[in-house]
Amino acid sequence: MRLALILVWALVALGIIYLWMRRGVGGSRVPAVRYDELVKDPVCNTYVSRSRAVKRTDATGLHYFCSSECARRYASLG
């Protein structure tokens, strides 16, 4: 009976240590890295991340631009 109680407490202690180690020492977690897709600007052919791109929609669909200047130039071409 005493041995079973010691084993239970050992498992609980190992579980707590495991969770503490996963969390990191000092409680600081490294933030998850999020990858942002690169899209190509049709005017100047540069690549820009989708989240930072200037988006414009026309009859042919959605287009991504590196700047509002490139979006304006694209609109004046077509």
Secondary structure by P-SEA (a helix, b strand, c coil): caaaaaaaaaaaaaaaaaaaaaaccccccccbbbbbbbbbccccbbbbbcccbbbbbccccbbbbccaaaaaaaaaac
